[in-house]
Amino acid sequence: MKKLLVVDLLAEREGFGKHGTAEIVSYFPNYEVFLWAPHTTKALDYGWGVRVDSAIDADAIIITGSRKNVSQWEDWMDQVADLIRTADVPIYGICFGHQIIAASLGGKVVRAETNSNFLADVNYEDGTHVKQLFTHQDHVIDAGEMQVIASSQHCAIVACQHPTRPIKSVQFHPEAVHSVMRESILCGDLSEGEASAFGDAIQDLNVAQSLF
């Protein structure tokens, strides 16, 4: 069986951690899932997947969002950056994952003065226009080796792909579907007021459509 390594950077959270990651891995039905959370010693037991203490050889890698910030670099991030630079398998990054991929491959990430928590229009270079859910404060301002393929009004670098390696990344959260948002409210990760900032939370692209 193929192996999927999830760099599980919301592993301490019930909503976007357990349920958001479950939404992501649902698009890898024929993979054995391994969960690596180098940022915390308090990872939740999801009831599925195999928790590992270091990166394993895998057939694909997903790097999730995080409460941590690439603009405020921590030592454990060096391990993730090394993985990005050396892996020869497909790598997919979401939010924090998008940012650390860019930073690891010669780009630059900076912290904005305010958070961006809303649905916003995303404009792809091929002419595609979609609406996606954003919740972030760090922004990629230089994609490094990555090629920029989409932007939005509030964020110039929203989606990227590598010109020669199988790496793709998005700043938005395609995994934040209604069920994940609902679970985040129920477990207290997200208040009703915070959730209201995302309107109907209906996105045009899911994980597969935005990353594969």
C-alpha positions in Angstrom: 0.0 0.0 0.0 1.2 3.5 -0.7 2.1 5.8 2.2 0.9 9.3 2.9 2.9 11.4 5.3 0.8 14.2 6.9 2.9 16.9 8.5 0.1 17.4 10.9 0.6 20.9 12.3 -2.9 21.3 13.8 -2.6 18.0 15.7 -3.5 19.6 19.0 -6.9 20.8 17.8 -10.1 18.9 17.4 -11.8 20.9 14.7 -9.3 21.9 12.0 -6.9 19.3 13.3 -8.7 16.0 13.5 -11.6 16.8 11.3 -9.8 19.1 8.8 -7.0 16.5 8.4 -9.6 13.8 7.9 -11.1 15.8 5.1 -7.7 16.1 3.5 -6.8 12.5 3.7 -10.2 11.4 2.3 -8.7 12.3 -1.1 -6.0 9.7 -0.6 -8.2 6.6 -0.2 -5.6 4.0 -1.2 -2.8 5.3 1.1 -1.7 4.3 4.6 -1.7 7.5 6.6 1.2 8.5 8.9 0.9 11.6 11.1 4.0 13.6 12.1 3.5 16.6 14.4 7.0 18.0 15.1 5.6 21.2 16.7 3.9 19.6 19.8 4.0 16.8 22.3 0.3 17.0 22.8 -1.0 15.6 19.5 -4.6 14.2 19.7 -5.3 10.6 19.1 -7.5 10.8 16.0 -8.5 7.2 16.1 -7.0 6.6 12.7 -3.5 7.0 11.1 -0.2 6.1 12.6 1.6 8.7 14.7 5.4 8.9 14.0 8.1 10.9 15.7 10.0 11.8 12.6 9.4 12.0 8.9 9.2 8.7 7.1 9.8 7.7 3.5 6.4 8.2 1.8 4.8 8.3 -1.6 3.2 11.7 -1.0 3.4 14.4 1.6 0.8 16.9 2.8 1.8 19.9 5.0 -1.2 21.3 6.8 -2.1 24.7 8.3 -0.8 25.7 11.7 -1.2 28.1 14.6 2.5 28.6 14.3 4.0 31.2 12.0 6.7 30.9 9.3 7.5 34.6 9.9 8.4 33.6 13.5 10.6 30.7 12.8 11.1 27.9 15.4 13.7 25.2 15.5 11.4 22.3 14.6 10.6 24.1 11.3 14.2 23.2 10.1 13.1 19.5 9.9 10.1 20.4 7.8 12.3 22.6 5.5 14.8 19.8 5.1 12.0 17.4 4.1 10.7 19.9 1.5 14.2 20.4 0.0 15.1 16.7 -0.2 11.9 14.7 -0.9 11.4 13.4 -4.4 7.7 12.6 -4.1 4.6 14.9 -4.5 4.3 17.6 -1.8 1.1 19.5 -1.2 1.0 22.6 1.1 -2.1 24.3 2.7 -1.8 27.7 4.4 1.2 27.3 6.7 2.3 24.5 4.3 2.2 26.9 1.4 4.3 29.4 3.3 7.0 27.0 4.6 7.3 25.5 1.1 8.1 29.0 -0.3 10.4 29.9 2.5 12.3 26.6 2.3 12.8 27.1 -1.5 14.3 30.6 -1.4 11.2 32.7 -0.9 10.1 35.1 1.8 7.2 35.2 4.2 6.1 38.3 6.2 3.5 39.0 8.8 0.7 41.4 8.0 -0.7 43.9 10.5 -4.1 42.2 10.5 -5.6 38.7 10.1 -7.4 37.7 6.9 -10.5 35.7 7.9 -13.1 35.6 5.1 -14.1 34.1 1.8 -12.3 35.8 -1.1 -12.1 35.7 -4.9 -9.0 33.9 -6.2 -7.8 34.6 -9.8 -5.8 31.9 -11.5 -3.4 32.8 -14.4 -5.4 30.4 -16.7 -8.4 32.6 -16.3 -10.2 30.6 -13.7 -12.0 32.6 -11.0 -13.1 30.9 -7.7 -14.1 31.8 -4.2 -12.1 30.2 -1.3 -11.8 30.4 2.5 -8.8 32.2 4.0 -7.7 32.4 7.6 -4.1 33.6 8.0 -1.8 36.5 8.9 1.5 35.5 7.3 1.8 36.2 3.6 4.2 34.8 1.0 5.7 37.9 -0.8 8.4 36.0 -2.7 7.7 32.4 -3.9 11.4 31.5 -4.4 11.6 28.5 -6.7 7.9 28.2 -6.9 5.8 29.6 -9.7 2.9 31.8 -8.8 -0.3 30.6 -10.4 -3.0 32.5 -8.5 -3.6 35.7 -6.6 -6.4 37.5 -4.7 -7.0 41.2 -3.9 -5.6 40.8 -0.3 -2.8 38.4 -1.1 -0.6 38.5 -4.2 0.6 34.9 -3.9 -2.3 32.5 -3.3 -1.3 29.4 -5.2 2.0 28.0 -6.5 3.5 25.1 -8.3 7.1 24.1 -8.8 8.4 24.2 -12.4 10.3 20.9 -12.2 9.2 19.1 -9.0 5.8 17.7 -8.1 5.0 20.4 -5.5 1.8 22.5 -5.3 0.5 24.8 -2.5 -2.4 27.1 -1.7 -2.8 29.9 0.9 -6.5 29.1 1.4 -8.1 26.2 3.2 -9.9 23.9 0.8 -10.5 21.4 3.6 -12.7 23.8 5.5 -15.9 22.3 4.3 -19.2 22.7 6.2 -18.7 19.6 8.3 -15.3 20.7 9.4 -16.6 24.2 10.2 -19.5 22.7 12.2 -17.2 20.4 14.2 -14.9 23.4 14.9 -17.8 25.2 16.4 -19.1 22.2 18.4 -15.6 21.6 20.0 -15.0 25.2 20.7 -12.1 25.8 18.2 -14.3 28.4 16.5 -17.1 30.6 17.9 -20.3 31.3 16.1 -19.1 34.9 15.8 -15.8 33.9 14.3 -17.6 31.5 11.9 -19.9 34.2 10.7 -16.9 36.0 9.1 -16.9 33.2 6.5 -20.5 33.7 5.4 -21.9 30.6 3.8 -18.4 29.0 3.8 -19.1 27.5 0.4 -15.9 27.1 -1.6 -15.6 26.4 -5.3 -12.5 24.2 -5.1 -12.0 21.2 -2.8 -8.6 19.7 -1.8 -8.2 17.6 -4.9 -9.3 20.4 -7.3 -7.0 23.0 -5.8 -3.9 20.8 -5.3 -3.8 17.8 -7.6 
